[in-house]
């Protein structure tokens, strides 16, 4: 019989001490009567299954240290079972002792079953019926990237209600998803539209949220405490441009969680309903910046290139402003690269 120990890796940083200390600190929060000596003794028996969740949520600056810590830890307690979950991550090659398994996307049958089981607009059953027919006939083939994910499939159904079609570009999909969420119907109240506590328009609300997402994304913060949310909100330049001294972080957060459903509260922190929402709004904010700022924005993505394989922010940004990305990011990068080659051994460099 194995003892499962679930540990989220998002808080791992320079203060963690090491993986053993970090894992024990999480155990101690739930079972304060378990001493560290008892915990290490249990690990030594090899009867634990350690579920380490969110490898991609460790900040880039600490990921190298984590890999070293994990190697030492698995050496010492090698008879236990270790499972590490993550979005696609370029550093998987470093984890030679682990077997790399991929979570399989929905099949068409599974997607159809989910749609069948969703309670969606019982007052207008034709909407779901039409969506199901199109999913069965061609949407699974043309929009598999969306349909393979349960959450995105559910959002797709919401956008279908609003626009009667599904866009092919990821950033357009999220734009329409936001419009659907900001104008959504209460099923029991017909066309009733909820009023935001902040009193902001949907466009202005998106501007505020876009900057907040960009700031937190640059800091590699994928969930926020109330204090962190307050701090980001107080720094929003979009509020300053609007001379907004009325809206509060509490009201904005209430709208995000209860009216827009873009964030939710769990375990003492506020999480994005799906990380891709943070990435989309971040890309929106970056796309509106002055051309001269794009070089610095490129540096943000370069800093986080280890996690880029599972991250959609840069791809969506490129789709939004492809000419500017080419002119202000790609061309300068290539010019610098070619100059370095010319200074060295040319082609061989």
C-alpha positions in Angstrom: 0.0 0.0 0.0 1.5 3.3 -1.1 1.0 6.6 0.7 0.2 9.4 -1.8 1.8 12.8 -1.2 0.6 15.6 -3.4 2.8 18.7 -3.6 2.4 21.8 -5.8 5.8 23.1 -7.1 4.7 26.6 -7.8 6.1 28.0 -4.5 9.6 26.4 -4.9 12.2 29.2 -4.7 15.5 30.2 -3.0 13.9 30.0 0.4 12.8 26.4 0.0 16.0 24.9 1.4 15.8 21.8 -0.8 13.2 19.4 -2.1 13.1 17.4 1.2 12.5 20.5 3.2 10.0 21.9 0.7 7.9 18.7 0.6 8.0 18.3 4.3 6.8 22.0 4.7 3.7 21.1 2.6 3.1 17.9 4.7 3.5 19.8 7.9 0.8 22.3 6.8 -1.7 19.4 6.7 -0.3 17.0 9.3 1.5 19.1 12.0 1.8 16.0 14.2 4.2 14.3 11.8 7.8 15.1 12.6 10.4 15.5 9.9 12.2 12.4 11.3 9.0 10.3 10.9 8.6 11.7 7.4 12.1 10.8 6.3 11.7 7.4 7.9 8.6 6.7 5.8 10.4 7.8 2.7 13.2 5.4 3.5 10.8 2.5 3.5 9.9 3.3 -0.2 6.2 3.3 0.5 5.4 6.8 -0.8 4.1 7.9 -4.2 5.1 11.6 -4.6 2.9 13.6 -6.9 4.8 16.7 -7.9 2.5 19.1 -9.7 3.3 22.0 -11.9 7.0 21.7 -13.0 6.4 24.5 -15.6 5.2 26.8 -12.8 8.6 27.0 -11.1 10.2 30.3 -12.0 12.9 30.0 -14.7 15.6 31.3 -12.3 15.0 28.4 -9.9 14.4 25.6 -12.4 18.0 24.6 -12.7 18.4 24.3 -9.0 15.2 22.2 -8.8 16.5 19.7 -11.3 19.7 19.2 -9.3 17.7 18.9 -6.0 15.3 16.4 -7.6 18.2 14.2 -8.8 19.7 14.1 -5.3 16.4 13.5 -3.7 15.4 10.6 -6.1 18.9 9.1 -5.6 18.4 9.1 -1.8 14.8 7.8 -1.8 14.9 5.8 -5.1 12.5 3.1 -4.0 9.6 5.5 -3.9 7.4 6.3 -6.9 7.7 9.8 -8.4 5.3 11.5 -10.7 5.9 15.0 -12.0 3.2 16.8 -14.0 3.8 19.8 -16.3 2.8 21.5 -19.5 5.1 20.7 -22.4 8.5 21.7 -21.2 11.8 21.8 -23.1 13.8 20.6 -20.1 12.2 17.2 -20.0 15.3 15.9 -21.7 17.1 16.5 -18.3 14.9 14.1 -16.5 16.5 10.9 -17.9 15.3 8.7 -15.1 11.6 9.5 -15.7 9.4 8.0 -18.4 7.9 10.8 -20.4 4.1 10.3 -20.8 1.7 12.6 -22.7 -1.8 13.3 -21.6 -4.0 12.2 -24.5 -6.4 14.7 -26.1 -10.1 14.1 -26.3 -11.2 11.8 -29.1 -14.2 12.9 -31.0 -16.4 10.5 -29.1 -15.2 11.8 -25.8 -15.8 15.4 -26.9 -19.3 14.5 -28.0 -20.0 12.8 -24.7 -18.9 16.0 -22.8 -21.2 18.2 -24.9 -24.1 15.7 -24.3 -23.4 15.9 -20.5 -23.1 19.7 -20.3 -26.2 21.4 -19.0 -26.2 24.4 -21.4 -29.1 26.8 -22.2 -32.0 24.3 -21.5 -34.3 27.1 -22.7 -32.6 27.0 -26.2 -31.7 23.3 -26.8 -31.2 24.0 -30.6 -27.9 25.8 -29.9 -26.2 22.8 -28.4 -27.8 20.5 -30.9 -26.4 22.5 -33.8 -23.0 22.8 -32.2 -23.0 19.0 -31.7 -23.8 18.3 -35.3 -21.0 20.6 -36.5 -18.6 19.0 -34.0 -19.5 15.6 -35.3 -19.3 16.5 -39.0 -16.2 18.8 -39.3 -15.2 20.9 -36.2 -13.2 18.0 -34.7 -11.1 18.0 -37.9 -10.7 21.8 -38.2 -10.4 22.8 -34.6 -8.9 19.8 -32.8 -6.6 21.9 -30.7 -9.6 23.5 -29.0 -11.8 20.4 -28.8 -9.1 18.2 -27.3 -9.2 20.3 -24.1 -12.3 20.0 -22.0 -12.3 23.6 -20.7 -11.6 25.0 -24.2 -14.3 22.8 -25.6 -16.8 24.2 -23.1 -15.8 27.8 -23.9 -16.1 27.0 -27.6 -19.7 26.1 -27.0 -20.2 29.5 -25.3 -18.7 31.4 -28.2 -20.8 29.3 -30.6 -23.9 30.6 -28.9 -22.7 34.2 -29.4 -21.3 34.1 -32.9 -22.7 30.9 -34.5 -19.2 29.9 -35.6 -15.8 29.0 -34.3 -12.7 31.0 -35.4 -9.6 29.2 -36.6 -7.0 31.6 -35.0 -6.3 31.1 -31.3 -6.3 34.8 -30.4 -9.6 35.4 -32.2 -11.1 32.4 -30.3 -10.1 34.0 -27.0 -11.4 37.4 -28.0 -14.8 35.9 -28.8 -14.7 33.8 -25.7 -14.1 37.0 -23.7 -17.0 38.7 -25.5 -19.2 35.7 -24.7 -18.2 35.7 -21.0 -18.7 39.5 -20.7 -22.1 39.4 -22.3 -23.2 36.0 -21.1 -26.9 35.1 -20.4 -28.2 33.7 -17.1 -30.1 30.7 -18.4 -33.0 31.3 -16.0 -33.3 35.0 -16.9 -33.4 35.2 -20.6 -31.3 38.0 -22.0 -30.4 39.5 -18.6 -26.9 40.8 -18.5 -25.0 41.1 -15.2 -23.7 44.6 -14.3 -20.1 44.7 -13.3 -19.4 45.9 -9.8 -16.6 48.1 -11.2 -19.0 49.8 -13.6 -16.3 49.4 -16.4 -17.2 48.7 -20.0 -16.1 45.4 -21.4 -13.3 47.0 -23.4 -11.9 49.0 -20.5 -12.2 46.0 -18.2 -10.1 44.0 -20.8 -7.5 46.8 -20.9 -7.1 46.6 -17.1 -7.0 42.9 -17.1 -4.6 42.8 -20.0 -2.0 44.9 -18.1 -2.5 42.9 -14.9 -1.9 39.7 -16.9 1.2 41.1 -18.6 2.7 42.3 -15.3 2.1 39.0 -13.6 3.2 37.0 -16.7 6.5 38.9 -16.8 7.0 38.0 -13.1 6.1 34.4 -13.8 3.2 34.6 -11.4 0.4 32.3 -12.4 -1.7 32.7 -9.3 -2.0 35.6 -6.8 -2.7 36.2 -3.2 -5.0 39.0 -2.4 -2.0 41.2 -1.4 -0.3 40.4 -4.7 -3.4 41.2 -6.6 -3.8 44.5 -4.7 -0.2 45.4 -5.6 -0.6 44.7 -9.3 -3.9 46.5 -9.4 -2.5 49.6 -7.7 0.3 49.9 -10.4 -2.0 49.7 -13.5 -1.1 52.4 -15.9 -4.4 51.9 -17.7 -6.2 53.1 -14.5 -3.9 56.2 -14.4 -4.6 57.0 -18.1 -8.4 56.8 -17.4 -8.0 59.0 -14.2 -9.7 56.2 -12.4 -9.5 56.6 -8.6 -12.9 54.9 -8.0 -12.7 51.3 -8.9 -11.1 49.0 -6.3 -9.1 45.8 -6.5 -11.8 44.0 -4.5 -14.5 45.0 -6.9 -12.3 44.2 -9.9 -11.5 40.8 -8.5 -15.1 40.1 -7.7 -16.0 40.8 -11.3 -13.2 38.6 -12.5 -14.4 35.7 -10.4 -18.2 36.0 -10.2 -19.2 37.9 -13.4 -16.5 37.2 -16.0 -15.4 33.8 -14.6 -11.8 34.5 -15.7 -10.4 33.7 -12.3 -11.4 31.6 -9.3 -10.3 31.4 -5.6 -8.8 28.2 -4.2 -6.4 27.4 -1.5 -6.0 31.0 -0.4 -5.0 32.2 -3.8 -6.6 33.5 -7.0 -6.0 31.3 -10.1 -6.7 32.0 -13.8 -9.6 29.8 -15.0 -7.1 28.6 -17.6 -3.5 29.7 -18.0 -4.1 30.4 -21.7 -6.4 33.3 -20.6 -3.5 35.0 -18.9 -1.4 34.4 -22.0 -4.1 35.8 -24.3 -4.6 39.0 -22.3 -0.9 39.4 -21.9 -0.5 39.2 -25.7 -3.3 41.7 -26.2 -1.5 44.2 -23.8 1.8 43.7 -25.5 0.3 44.2 -29.0 -0.9 47.7 -28.0 2.5 48.9 -26.9 4.6 51.4 -28.8 6.9 49.9 -31.5 10.1 50.9 -29.6 8.9 48.7 -26.6 8.8 45.5 -28.6 12.5 44.8 -28.2 12.0 44.7 -24.4 9.0 42.5 -24.8 11.0 40.1 -26.9 13.5 39.9 -24.0 10.6 38.7 -21.7 10.0 35.7 -24.0 13.7 35.1 -24.4 14.1 34.9 -20.6 11.3 32.3 -20.4 12.2 30.3 -23.4 12.5 27.1 -21.4 8.7 27.1 -20.9 7.8 28.4 -24.4 6.9 25.0 -25.8 3.7 24.9 -23.9 3.0 28.7 -23.9 0.7 30.4 -26.4 1.5 34.0 -25.5 4.2 34.7 -28.1 2.3 32.8 -30.9 -0.8 34.8 -30.3 1.2 38.1 -30.2 2.7 37.2 -33.5 -0.7 36.4 -35.0 -2.0 39.8 -33.8 0.9 42.0 -35.1 3.0 39.8 -37.4 4.6 42.7 -39.4 5.8 44.5 -36.2 7.1 41.3 -34.7 9.1 40.6 -37.8 10.5 44.2 -38.0 11.2 44.8 -34.4 12.1 41.4 -33.1 13.1 38.9 -35.8 15.1 41.2 -38.1 17.2 42.8 -35.2 17.8 39.3 -33.8 19.0 38.0 -37.2 21.2 41.1 -37.8 22.8 40.6 -34.4 23.3 36.9 -35.1 24.8 37.5 -38.6 27.1 40.1 -37.1 28.4 37.7 -34.5 29.0 35.1 -37.3 30.9 37.7 -39.4 33.1 38.5 -36.4 33.9 34.8 -35.9 34.3 32.1 -38.6 31.5 33.2 -40.8 29.3 30.2 -41.8 30.9 27.8 -39.3 30.1 30.2 -36.4 
